[in-house]
């Protein structure tokens, strides 16, 4: 499993992560940055989270492997 984070120092508010994985991300109502809805999305959303990380032009979506 992977833990999902958004590096807010890199996020430029493109929203590609939301397009790729709306179950995992949303755009903030107060700032033009992405927010993580499900930091540990589970195996059913792993492909979507990976697609979101790949779609981010600012490389702000981070997937960190969980230790198990």
N, CA, C and O atoms as a Tripos MOL2 file, in Angstrom:
@<TRIPOS>MOLECULE
protein
  272   271    68     0     0
PROTEIN
NO_CHARGES

@<TRIPOS>ATOM
      1 N           0.8330   -1.1850    0.0000 N.3       1 UNK1
      2 CA          0.0000    0.0000    0.0000 C.3       1 UNK1
      3 C           0.8780    1.2490    0.0000 C.2       1 UNK1
      4 O           2.0370    1.2140    0.4110 O.2       1 UNK1
      5 N           0.3060    2.3340   -0.4640 N.am      2 UNK2
      6 CA          1.0290    3.6050   -0.4910 C.3       2 UNK2
      7 C           0.2060    4.6740    0.2090 C.2       2 UNK2
      8 O          -1.0250    4.6710    0.1740 O.2       2 UNK2
      9 N           0.9160    5.5730    0.8350 N.am      3 UNK3
     10 CA          0.3170    6.7410    1.4620 C.3       3 UNK3
     11 C           0.4110    7.8780    0.4500 C.2       3 UNK3
     12 O           1.4600    8.0710   -0.1650 O.2       3 UNK3
     13 N          -0.6610    8.6250    0.2720 N.am      4 UNK4
     14 CA         -0.7200    9.6980   -0.7200 C.3       4 UNK4
     15 C          -0.5870   11.0480   -0.0310 C.2       4 UNK4
     16 O          -1.2430   11.3150    0.9760 O.2       4 UNK4
     17 N           0.2760   11.8980   -0.5900 N.am      5 UNK5
     18 CA          0.4470   13.2650   -0.0880 C.3       5 UNK5
     19 C           0.4840   14.2220   -1.2640 C.2       5 UNK5
     20 O           0.7700   13.8230   -2.3930 O.2       5 UNK5
     21 N           0.1930   15.4910   -0.9920 N.am      6 UNK6
     22 CA          0.3920   16.5650   -1.9610 C.3       6 UNK6
     23 C           1.4040   17.5310   -1.3520 C.2       6 UNK6
     24 O           1.2060   18.0480   -0.2530 O.2       6 UNK6
     25 N           2.4830   17.7640   -2.0800 N.am      7 UNK7
     26 CA          3.4870   18.7290   -1.6490 C.3       7 UNK7
     27 C           2.9640   20.1190   -2.0160 C.2       7 UNK7
     28 O           2.9990   20.5200   -3.1790 O.2       7 UNK7
     29 N           2.4860   20.8360   -1.0180 N.am      8 UNK8
     30 CA          1.8550   22.1390   -1.2670 C.3       8 UNK8
     31 C           2.8540   23.2030   -1.7050 C.2       8 UNK8
     32 O           2.4530   24.2550   -2.2020 O.2       8 UNK8
     33 N           4.1400   22.9460   -1.5310 N.am      9 UNK9
     34 CA          5.1270   23.8950   -2.0400 C.3       9 UNK9
     35 C           5.3020   23.7490   -3.5460 C.2       9 UNK9
     36 O           5.8320   24.6450   -4.2030 O.2       9 UNK9
     37 N           4.8580   22.6230   -4.0910 N.am     10 UNK10
     38 CA          4.9450   22.3720   -5.5330 C.3      10 UNK10
     39 C           3.6120   22.5090   -6.2470 C.2      10 UNK10
     40 O           3.5780   22.8610   -7.4260 O.2      10 UNK10
     41 N           2.5150   22.2370   -5.5550 N.am     11 UNK11
     42 CA          1.2030   22.2070   -6.1910 C.3      11 UNK11
     43 C           0.8750   23.5640   -6.8030 C.2      11 UNK11
     44 O           0.9530   24.5970   -6.1380 O.2      11 UNK11
     45 N           0.5060   23.5400   -8.0830 N.am     12 UNK12
     46 CA          0.1780   24.7710   -8.8070 C.3      12 UNK12
     47 C          -1.3060   24.8420   -9.1630 C.2      12 UNK12
     48 O          -1.7340   25.7490   -9.8770 O.2      12 UNK12
     49 N          -2.0870   23.8870   -8.6680 N.am     13 UNK13
     50 CA         -3.5320   23.9300   -8.8570 C.3      13 UNK13
     51 C          -4.0240   23.5350  -10.2320 C.2      13 UNK13
     52 O          -5.0990   23.9710  -10.6450 O.2      13 UNK13
     53 N          -3.2660   22.7200  -10.9550 N.am     14 UNK14
     54 CA         -3.7020   22.2780  -12.2780 C.3      14 UNK14
     55 C          -4.9640   21.4240  -12.2100 C.2      14 UNK14
     56 O          -5.8080   21.4930  -13.1040 O.2      14 UNK14
     57 N          -5.0970   20.6280  -11.1670 N.am     15 UNK15
     58 CA         -6.2710   19.7810  -11.0010 C.3      15 UNK15
     59 C          -6.2110   18.4580  -11.7370 C.2      15 UNK15
     60 O          -7.2030   17.7300  -11.7720 O.2      15 UNK15
     61 N          -5.0720   18.1290  -12.3270 N.am     16 UNK16
     62 CA         -4.9620   16.8600  -13.0460 C.3      16 UNK16
     63 C          -5.1540   15.6620  -12.1220 C.2      16 UNK16
     64 O          -5.6730   14.6260  -12.5370 O.2      16 UNK16
     65 N          -4.7340   15.8090  -10.8760 N.am     17 UNK17
     66 CA         -4.8980   14.7070   -9.9240 C.3      17 UNK17
     67 C          -6.3810   14.4650   -9.6400 C.2      17 UNK17
     68 O          -6.8130   13.3210   -9.4990 O.2      17 UNK17
     69 N          -7.1500   15.5380   -9.5570 N.am     18 UNK18
     70 CA         -8.5930   15.4090   -9.3190 C.3      18 UNK18
     71 C          -9.2540   14.7280  -10.5130 C.2      18 UNK18
     72 O         -10.1310   13.8810  -10.3450 O.2      18 UNK18
     73 N          -8.8300   15.1020  -11.7140 N.am     19 UNK19
     74 CA         -9.3760   14.4690  -12.9200 C.3      19 UNK19
     75 C          -9.0560   12.9790  -12.9550 C.2      19 UNK19
     76 O          -9.8970   12.1660  -13.3390 O.2      19 UNK19
     77 N          -7.8340   12.6230  -12.5540 N.am     20 UNK20
     78 CA         -7.3980   11.2260  -12.6020 C.3      20 UNK20
     79 C          -7.9710   10.3770  -11.4760 C.2      20 UNK20
     80 O          -8.2330    9.1890  -11.6610 O.2      20 UNK20
     81 N          -8.1670   10.9920  -10.2980 N.am     21 UNK21
     82 CA         -8.6180   10.2280   -9.1280 C.3      21 UNK21
     83 C          -9.5140   11.0830   -8.2300 C.2      21 UNK21
     84 O          -9.0980   11.4890   -7.1450 O.2      21 UNK21
     85 N         -10.7340   11.3550   -8.6760 N.am     22 UNK22
     86 CA        -11.6240   12.2020   -7.8780 C.3      22 UNK22
     87 C         -12.0330   11.5940   -6.5440 C.2      22 UNK22
     88 O         -12.5130   12.3040   -5.6610 O.2      22 UNK22
     89 N         -11.8470   10.2870   -6.3890 N.am     23 UNK23
     90 CA        -12.1440    9.6370   -5.1160 C.3      23 UNK23
     91 C         -11.0450    9.8930   -4.0910 C.2      23 UNK23
     92 O         -11.2480    9.7070   -2.8910 O.2      23 UNK23
     93 N          -9.8710   10.3230   -4.5760 N.am     24 UNK24
     94 CA         -8.7050   10.4900   -3.7180 C.3      24 UNK24
     95 C          -8.3720   11.9700   -3.4790 C.2      24 UNK24
     96 O          -7.8730   12.3370   -2.4150 O.2      24 UNK24
     97 N          -8.6550   12.8140   -4.4820 N.am     25 UNK25
     98 CA         -8.2780   14.2300   -4.4140 C.3      25 UNK25
     99 C          -9.4650   15.1460   -4.6800 C.2      25 UNK25
    100 O         -10.4490   14.7490   -5.3050 O.2      25 UNK25
    101 N          -9.3520   16.3820   -4.1920 N.am     26 UNK26
    102 CA        -10.2810   17.4510   -4.5400 C.3      26 UNK26
    103 C          -9.4900   18.7560   -4.5250 C.2      26 UNK26
    104 O          -8.4060   18.8290   -3.9470 O.2      26 UNK26
    105 N         -10.0340   19.7630   -5.1520 N.am     27 UNK27
    106 CA         -9.4100   21.0780   -5.0960 C.3      27 UNK27
    107 C          -9.9040   21.7850   -3.8450 C.2      27 UNK27
    108 O         -11.0770   21.6820   -3.4860 O.2      27 UNK27
    109 N          -9.0170   22.4930   -3.1900 N.am     28 UNK28
    110 CA         -9.3470   23.2280   -1.9810 C.3      28 UNK28
    111 C         -10.3450   24.3370   -2.2860 C.2      28 UNK28
    112 O         -10.2800   24.9730   -3.3380 O.2      28 UNK28
    113 N         -11.2520   24.5580   -1.3700 N.am     29 UNK29
    114 CA        -12.2360   25.6350   -1.5200 C.3      29 UNK29
    115 C         -11.6230   26.9930   -1.1890 C.2      29 UNK29
    116 O         -12.1680   28.0280   -1.5720 O.2      29 UNK29
    117 N         -10.5030   26.9970   -0.4850 N.am     30 UNK30
    118 CA         -9.9120   28.2620   -0.0380 C.3      30 UNK30
    119 C          -8.6130   28.6320   -0.7560 C.2      30 UNK30
    120 O          -8.1910   29.7880   -0.7140 O.2      30 UNK30
    121 N          -7.9900   27.6790   -1.4000 N.am     31 UNK31
    122 CA         -6.7290   27.9520   -2.0960 C.3      31 UNK31
    123 C          -6.7020   27.1230   -3.3740 C.2      31 UNK31
    124 O          -7.4000   26.1150   -3.4790 O.2      31 UNK31
    125 N          -5.9110   27.5390   -4.3250 N.am     32 UNK32
    126 CA         -5.8260   26.8160   -5.5900 C.3      32 UNK32
    127 C          -4.7970   25.7030   -5.5140 C.2      32 UNK32
    128 O          -3.7990   25.6960   -6.2340 O.2      32 UNK32
    129 N          -5.0700   24.7660   -4.6240 N.am     33 UNK33
    130 CA         -4.2110   23.6000   -4.4480 C.3      33 UNK33
    131 C          -5.0930   22.3680   -4.2700 C.2      33 UNK33
    132 O          -6.2790   22.4660   -3.9520 O.2      33 UNK33
    133 N          -4.4850   21.2180   -4.4810 N.am     34 UNK34
    134 CA         -5.1980   19.9550   -4.2920 C.3      34 UNK34
    135 C          -5.1300   19.5290   -2.8340 C.2      34 UNK34
    136 O          -4.1760   19.8320   -2.1180 O.2      34 UNK34
    137 N          -6.1640   18.8220   -2.4190 N.am     35 UNK35
    138 CA         -6.2190   18.2270   -1.0840 C.3      35 UNK35
    139 C          -6.4410   16.7270   -1.2380 C.2      35 UNK35
    140 O          -7.0980   16.2720   -2.1750 O.2      35 UNK35
    141 N          -5.8880   15.9810   -0.3130 N.am     36 UNK36
    142 CA         -6.0480   14.5270   -0.3110 C.3      36 UNK36
    143 C          -7.2820   14.1710    0.5020 C.2      36 UNK36
    144 O          -7.3850   14.5290    1.6750 O.2      36 UNK36
    145 N          -8.2060   13.4760   -0.1160 N.am     37 UNK37
    146 CA         -9.4060   12.9970    0.5830 C.3      37 UNK37
    147 C          -9.1490   11.6600    1.2650 C.2      37 UNK37
    148 O          -9.6490   11.4040    2.3610 O.2      37 UNK37
    149 N          -8.3710   10.8160    0.6130 N.am     38 UNK38
    150 CA         -8.0870    9.4740    1.1340 C.3      38 UNK38
    151 C          -6.5830    9.2380    1.1280 C.2      38 UNK38
    152 O          -6.0390    8.7630    0.1310 O.2      38 UNK38
    153 N          -5.9050    9.5610    2.2210 N.am     39 UNK39
    154 CA         -4.4510    9.4150    2.2630 C.3      39 UNK39
    155 C          -3.9650    7.9780    2.0930 C.2      39 UNK39
    156 O          -2.8300    7.7520    1.6710 O.2      39 UNK39
    157 N          -4.8050    7.0190    2.4150 N.am     40 UNK40
    158 CA         -4.4610    5.6170    2.2010 C.3      40 UNK40
    159 C          -5.5890    4.9900    1.3900 C.2      40 UNK40
    160 O          -6.4790    4.3480    1.9470 O.2      40 UNK40
    161 N          -5.5480    5.1800    0.0640 N.am     41 UNK41
    162 CA         -6.6860    4.8160   -0.7760 C.3      41 UNK41
    163 C          -6.9860    3.3310   -0.9040 C.2      41 UNK41
    164 O          -8.0960    2.9730   -1.2990 O.2      41 UNK41
    165 N          -6.0680    2.4780   -0.5940 N.am     42 UNK42
    166 CA         -6.3210    1.0440   -0.6770 C.3      42 UNK42
    167 C          -6.1190    0.5140   -2.0800 C.2      42 UNK42
    168 O          -5.9570    1.2830   -3.0270 O.2      42 UNK42
    169 N          -6.1310   -0.8070   -2.2110 N.am     43 UNK43
    170 CA         -5.8130   -1.4410   -3.4910 C.3      43 UNK43
    171 C          -6.8130   -1.1200   -4.6020 C.2      43 UNK43
    172 O          -6.4430   -1.1210   -5.7770 O.2      43 UNK43
    173 N          -8.0570   -0.8490   -4.2580 N.am     44 UNK44
    174 CA         -9.0570   -0.5670   -5.2830 C.3      44 UNK44
    175 C          -8.8170    0.7720   -5.9800 C.2      44 UNK44
    176 O          -9.2780    0.9700   -7.1040 O.2      44 UNK44
    177 N          -8.1040    1.6900   -5.3300 N.am     45 UNK45
    178 CA         -7.8270    3.0010   -5.9200 C.3      45 UNK45
    179 C          -6.3360    3.2200   -6.1860 C.2      45 UNK45
    180 O          -5.9250    4.3320   -6.5170 O.2      45 UNK45
    181 N          -5.5350    2.1840   -6.0450 N.am     46 UNK46
    182 CA         -4.0870    2.3200   -6.2220 C.3      46 UNK46
    183 C          -3.7340    2.7690   -7.6370 C.2      46 UNK46
    184 O          -2.8700    3.6280   -7.8110 O.2      46 UNK46
    185 N          -4.3820    2.2060   -8.6420 N.am     47 UNK47
    186 CA         -4.0870    2.5910  -10.0180 C.3      47 UNK47
    187 C          -4.4640    4.0410  -10.2850 C.2      47 UNK47
    188 O          -3.7450    4.7540  -10.9840 O.2      47 UNK47
    189 N          -5.5880    4.4780   -9.7300 N.am     48 UNK48
    190 CA         -6.0100    5.8760   -9.8960 C.3      48 UNK48
    191 C          -5.0260    6.8250   -9.2170 C.2      48 UNK48
    192 O          -4.6960    7.8700   -9.7770 O.2      48 UNK48
    193 N          -4.5590    6.4810   -8.0320 N.am     49 UNK49
    194 CA         -3.5990    7.3180   -7.3210 C.3      49 UNK49
    195 C          -2.2860    7.4060   -8.0970 C.2      49 UNK49
    196 O          -1.6750    8.4720   -8.1670 O.2      49 UNK49
    197 N          -1.8630    6.3090   -8.6660 N.am     50 UNK50
    198 CA         -0.6450    6.3050   -9.4720 C.3      50 UNK50
    199 C          -0.8300    7.1580  -10.7220 C.2      50 UNK50
    200 O           0.0690    7.9090  -11.1020 O.2      50 UNK50
    201 N          -1.9820    7.0470  -11.3560 N.am     51 UNK51
    202 CA         -2.2740    7.8670  -12.5340 C.3      51 UNK51
    203 C          -2.2750    9.3520  -12.1750 C.2      51 UNK51
    204 O          -1.8210   10.1840  -12.9620 O.2      51 UNK51
    205 N          -2.7780    9.6800  -11.0020 N.am     52 UNK52
    206 CA         -2.7900   11.0710  -10.5470 C.3      52 UNK52
    207 C          -1.3720   11.5930  -10.3590 C.2      52 UNK52
    208 O          -1.0670   12.7200  -10.7490 O.2      52 UNK52
    209 N          -0.5100   10.7830   -9.7650 N.am     53 UNK53
    210 CA          0.8800   11.1890   -9.5700 C.3      53 UNK53
    211 C           1.5710   11.4120  -10.9090 C.2      53 UNK53
    212 O           2.3330   12.3650  -11.0700 O.2      53 UNK53
    213 N           1.3090   10.5470  -11.8500 N.am     54 UNK54
    214 CA          1.9150   10.6770  -13.1790 C.3      54 UNK54
    215 C           1.3620   11.8700  -13.9510 C.2      54 UNK54
    216 O           2.0650   12.4510  -14.7780 O.2      54 UNK54
    217 N           0.1150   12.2390  -13.6900 N.am     55 UNK55
    218 CA         -0.5360   13.3270  -14.4160 C.3      55 UNK55
    219 C          -0.1680   14.7090  -13.9020 C.2      55 UNK55
    220 O          -0.4480   15.7060  -14.5670 O.2      55 UNK55
    221 N           0.4470   14.7880  -12.7420 N.am     56 UNK56
    222 CA          0.7600   16.0800  -12.1370 C.3      56 UNK56
    223 C           1.9890   16.7090  -12.8000 C.2      56 UNK56
    224 O           3.0950   16.1880  -12.6550 O.2      56 UNK56
    225 N           1.8140   17.8200  -13.5250 N.am     57 UNK57
    226 CA          2.9630   18.4420  -14.1820 C.3      57 UNK57
    227 C           3.9420   19.0850  -13.2040 C.2      57 UNK57
    228 O           5.1000   19.3200  -13.5510 O.2      57 UNK57
    229 N           3.4920   19.3670  -11.9930 N.am     58 UNK58
    230 CA          4.3600   19.9840  -10.9790 C.3      58 UNK58
    231 C           5.0430   18.9380  -10.0940 C.2      58 UNK58
    232 O           5.8360   19.2870   -9.2200 O.2      58 UNK58
    233 N           4.7370   17.6500  -10.3200 N.am     59 UNK59
    234 CA          5.2820   16.5550   -9.5130 C.3      59 UNK59
    235 C           4.9960   16.7560   -8.0350 C.2      59 UNK59
    236 O           5.8440   16.4930   -7.1820 O.2      59 UNK59
    237 N           3.7780   17.2310   -7.7410 N.am     60 UNK60
    238 CA          3.3930   17.5270   -6.3600 C.3      60 UNK60
    239 C           2.6940   16.3550   -5.6650 C.2      60 UNK60
    240 O           2.5840   16.3420   -4.4390 O.2      60 UNK60
    241 N           2.2270   15.3820   -6.4330 N.am     61 UNK61
    242 CA          1.5500   14.2310   -5.8460 C.3      61 UNK61
    243 C           2.6020   13.1720   -5.5300 C.2      61 UNK61
    244 O           3.3280   12.7030   -6.4060 O.2      61 UNK61
    245 N           2.6560   12.8150   -4.2570 N.am     62 UNK62
    246 CA          3.6690   11.8780   -3.7880 C.3      62 UNK62
    247 C           3.0130   10.6020   -3.2740 C.2      62 UNK62
    248 O           2.0440   10.6540   -2.5170 O.2      62 UNK62
    249 N           3.5350    9.4810   -3.6810 N.am     63 UNK63
    250 CA          3.0910    8.1790   -3.1890 C.3      63 UNK63
    251 C           4.2430    7.5960   -2.3790 C.2      63 UNK63
    252 O           5.3210    7.3310   -2.9100 O.2      63 UNK63
    253 N           3.9970    7.4020   -1.0940 N.am     64 UNK64
    254 CA          5.0360    6.9000   -0.1910 C.3      64 UNK64
    255 C           4.6450    5.5000    0.2290 C.2      64 UNK64
    256 O           3.5560    5.2850    0.7610 O.2      64 UNK64
    257 N           5.5260    4.5540   -0.0080 N.am     65 UNK65
    258 CA          5.2360    3.1740    0.3700 C.3      65 UNK65
    259 C           5.0680    3.0480    1.8780 C.2      65 UNK65
    260 O           5.8610    3.5720    2.6610 O.2      65 UNK65
    261 N           4.0180    2.3440    2.2570 N.am     66 UNK66
    262 CA          3.7890    2.0650    3.6780 C.3      66 UNK66
    263 C           4.6440    0.8870    4.0940 C.2      66 UNK66
    264 O           4.8860   -0.0280    3.3070 O.2      66 UNK66
    265 N           5.0950    0.9160    5.3210 N.am     67 UNK67
    266 CA          5.8650   -0.2070    5.8500 C.3      67 UNK67
    267 C           4.9060   -1.2260    6.4360 C.2      67 UNK67
    268 O           4.0960   -0.9030    7.3050 O.2      67 UNK67
    269 N           4.9960   -2.4200    5.9720 N.am     68 UNK68
    270 CA          4.1340   -3.4920    6.4870 C.3      68 UNK68
    271 C           4.9430   -4.6780    6.8770 C.2      68 UNK68
    272 O           4.3900   -5.6790    7.3320 O.2      68 UNK68
@<TRIPOS>BOND
     1     1     2 1
     2     2     3 1
     3     3     4 2
     4     3     5 am
     5     5     6 1
     6     6     7 1
     7     7     8 2
     8     7     9 am
     9     9    10 1
    10    10    11 1
    11    11    12 2
    12    11    13 am
    13    13    14 1
    14    14    15 1
    15    15    16 2
    16    15    17 am
    17    17    18 1
    18    18    19 1
    19    19    20 2
    20    19    21 am
    21    21    22 1
    22    22    23 1
    23    23    24 2
    24    23    25 am
    25    25    26 1
    26    26    27 1
    27    27    28 2
    28    27    29 am
    29    29    30 1
    30    30    31 1
    31    31    32 2
    32    31    33 am
    33    33    34 1
    34    34    35 1
    35    35    36 2
    36    35    37 am
    37    37    38 1
    38    38    39 1
    39    39    40 2
    40    39    41 am
    41    41    42 1
    42    42    43 1
    43    43    44 2
    44    43    45 am
    45    45    46 1
    46    46    47 1
    47    47    48 2
    48    47    49 am
    49    49    50 1
    50    50    51 1
    51    51    52 2
    52    51    53 am
    53    53    54 1
    54    54    55 1
    55    55    56 2
    56    55    57 am
    57    57    58 1
    58    58    59 1
    59    59    60 2
    60    59    61 am
    61    61    62 1
    62    62    63 1
    63    63    64 2
    64    63    65 am
    65    65    66 1
    66    66    67 1
    67    67    68 2
    68    67    69 am
    69    69    70 1
    70    70    71 1
    71    71    72 2
    72    71    73 am
    73    73    74 1
    74    74    75 1
    75    75    76 2
    76    75    77 am
    77    77    78 1
    78    78    79 1
    79    79    80 2
    80    79    81 am
    81    81    82 1
    82    82    83 1
    83    83    84 2
    84    83    85 am
    85    85    86 1
    86    86    87 1
    87    87    88 2
    88    87    89 am
    89    89    90 1
    90    90    91 1
    91    91    92 2
    92    91    93 am
    93    93    94 1
    94    94    95 1
    95    95    96 2
    96    95    97 am
    97    97    98 1
    98    98    99 1
    99    99   100 2
   100    99   101 am
   101   101   102 1
   102   102   103 1
   103   103   104 2
   104   103   105 am
   105   105   106 1
   106   106   107 1
   107   107   108 2
   108   107   109 am
   109   109   110 1
   110   110   111 1
   111   111   112 2
   112   111   113 am
   113   113   114 1
   114   114   115 1
   115   115   116 2
   116   115   117 am
   117   117   118 1
   118   118   119 1
   119   119   120 2
   120   119   121 am
   121   121   122 1
   122   122   123 1
   123   123   124 2
   124   123   125 am
   125   125   126 1
   126   126   127 1
   127   127   128 2
   128   127   129 am
   129   129   130 1
   130   130   131 1
   131   131   132 2
   132   131   133 am
   133   133   134 1
   134   134   135 1
   135   135   136 2
   136   135   137 am
   137   137   138 1
   138   138   139 1
   139   139   140 2
   140   139   141 am
   141   141   142 1
   142   142   143 1
   143   143   144 2
   144   143   145 am
   145   145   146 1
   146   146   147 1
   147   147   148 2
   148   147   149 am
   149   149   150 1
   150   150   151 1
   151   151   152 2
   152   151   153 am
   153   153   154 1
   154   154   155 1
   155   155   156 2
   156   155   157 am
   157   157   158 1
   158   158   159 1
   159   159   160 2
   160   159   161 am
   161   161   162 1
   162   162   163 1
   163   163   164 2
   164   163   165 am
   165   165   166 1
   166   166   167 1
   167   167   168 2
   168   167   169 am
   169   169   170 1
   170   170   171 1
   171   171   172 2
   172   171   173 am
   173   173   174 1
   174   174   175 1
   175   175   176 2
   176   175   177 am
   177   177   178 1
   178   178   179 1
   179   179   180 2
   180   179   181 am
   181   181   182 1
   182   182   183 1
   183   183   184 2
   184   183   185 am
   185   185   186 1
   186   186   187 1
   187   187   188 2
   188   187   189 am
   189   189   190 1
   190   190   191 1
   191   191   192 2
   192   191   193 am
   193   193   194 1
   194   194   195 1
   195   195   196 2
   196   195   197 am
   197   197   198 1
   198   198   199 1
   199   199   200 2
   200   199   201 am
   201   201   202 1
   202   202   203 1
   203   203   204 2
   204   203   205 am
   205   205   206 1
   206   206   207 1
   207   207   208 2
   208   207   209 am
   209   209   210 1
   210   210   211 1
   211   211   212 2
   212   211   213 am
   213   213   214 1
   214   214   215 1
   215   215   216 2
   216   215   217 am
   217   217   218 1
   218   218   219 1
   219   219   220 2
   220   219   221 am
   221   221   222 1
   222   222   223 1
   223   223   224 2
   224   223   225 am
   225   225   226 1
   226   226   227 1
   227   227   228 2
   228   227   229 am
   229   229   230 1
   230   230   231 1
   231   231   232 2
   232   231   233 am
   233   233   234 1
   234   234   235 1
   235   235   236 2
   236   235   237 am
   237   237   238 1
   238   238   239 1
   239   239   240 2
   240   239   241 am
   241   241   242 1
   242   242   243 1
   243   243   244 2
   244   243   245 am
   245   245   246 1
   246   246   247 1
   247   247   248 2
   248   247   249 am
   249   249   250 1
   250   250   251 1
   251   251   252 2
   252   251   253 am
   253   253   254 1
   254   254   255 1
   255   255   256 2
   256   255   257 am
   257   257   258 1
   258   258   259 1
   259   259   260 2
   260   259   261 am
   261   261   262 1
   262   262   263 1
   263   263   264 2
   264   263   265 am
   265   265   266 1
   266   266   267 1
   267   267   268 2
   268   267   269 am
   269   269   270 1
   270   270   271 1
   271   271   272 2
@<TRIPOS>SUBSTRUCTURE
     1 UNK1         2 RESIDUE 1 A UNK
     2 UNK2         6 RESIDUE 1 A UNK
     3 UNK3        10 RESIDUE 1 A UNK
     4 UNK4        14 RESIDUE 1 A UNK
     5 UNK5        18 RESIDUE 1 A UNK
     6 UNK6        22 RESIDUE 1 A UNK
     7 UNK7        26 RESIDUE 1 A UNK
     8 UNK8        30 RESIDUE 1 A UNK
     9 UNK9        34 RESIDUE 1 A UNK
    10 UNK10       38 RESIDUE 1 A UNK
    11 UNK11       42 RESIDUE 1 A UNK
    12 UNK12       46 RESIDUE 1 A UNK
    13 UNK13       50 RESIDUE 1 A UNK
    14 UNK14       54 RESIDUE 1 A UNK
    15 UNK15       58 RESIDUE 1 A UNK
    16 UNK16       62 RESIDUE 1 A UNK
    17 UNK17       66 RESIDUE 1 A UNK
    18 UNK18       70 RESIDUE 1 A UNK
    19 UNK19       74 RESIDUE 1 A UNK
    20 UNK20       78 RESIDUE 1 A UNK
    21 UNK21       82 RESIDUE 1 A UNK
    22 UNK22       86 RESIDUE 1 A UNK
    23 UNK23       90 RESIDUE 1 A UNK
    24 UNK24       94 RESIDUE 1 A UNK
    25 UNK25       98 RESIDUE 1 A UNK
    26 UNK26      102 RESIDUE 1 A UNK
    27 UNK27      106 RESIDUE 1 A UNK
    28 UNK28      110 RESIDUE 1 A UNK
    29 UNK29      114 RESIDUE 1 A UNK
    30 UNK30      118 RESIDUE 1 A UNK
    31 UNK31      122 RESIDUE 1 A UNK
    32 UNK32      126 RESIDUE 1 A UNK
    33 UNK33      130 RESIDUE 1 A UNK
    34 UNK34      134 RESIDUE 1 A UNK
    35 UNK35      138 RESIDUE 1 A UNK
    36 UNK36      142 RESIDUE 1 A UNK
    37 UNK37      146 RESIDUE 1 A UNK
    38 UNK38      150 RESIDUE 1 A UNK
    39 UNK39      154 RESIDUE 1 A UNK
    40 UNK40      158 RESIDUE 1 A UNK
    41 UNK41      162 RESIDUE 1 A UNK
    42 UNK42      166 RESIDUE 1 A UNK
    43 UNK43      170 RESIDUE 1 A UNK
    44 UNK44      174 RESIDUE 1 A UNK
    45 UNK45      178 RESIDUE 1 A UNK
    46 UNK46      182 RESIDUE 1 A UNK
    47 UNK47      186 RESIDUE 1 A UNK
    48 UNK48      190 RESIDUE 1 A UNK
    49 UNK49      194 RESIDUE 1 A UNK
    50 UNK50      198 RESIDUE 1 A UNK
    51 UNK51      202 RESIDUE 1 A UNK
    52 UNK52      206 RESIDUE 1 A UNK
    53 UNK53      210 RESIDUE 1 A UNK
    54 UNK54      214 RESIDUE 1 A UNK
    55 UNK55      218 RESIDUE 1 A UNK
    56 UNK56      222 RESIDUE 1 A UNK
    57 UNK57      226 RESIDUE 1 A UNK
    58 UNK58      230 RESIDUE 1 A UNK
    59 UNK59      234 RESIDUE 1 A UNK
    60 UNK60      238 RESIDUE 1 A UNK
    61 UNK61      242 RESIDUE 1 A UNK
    62 UNK62      246 RESIDUE 1 A UNK
    63 UNK63      250 RESIDUE 1 A UNK
    64 UNK64      254 RESIDUE 1 A UNK
    65 UNK65      258 RESIDUE 1 A UNK
    66 UNK66      262 RESIDUE 1 A UNK
    67 UNK67      266 RESIDUE 1 A UNK
    68 UNK68      270 RESIDUE 1 A UNK
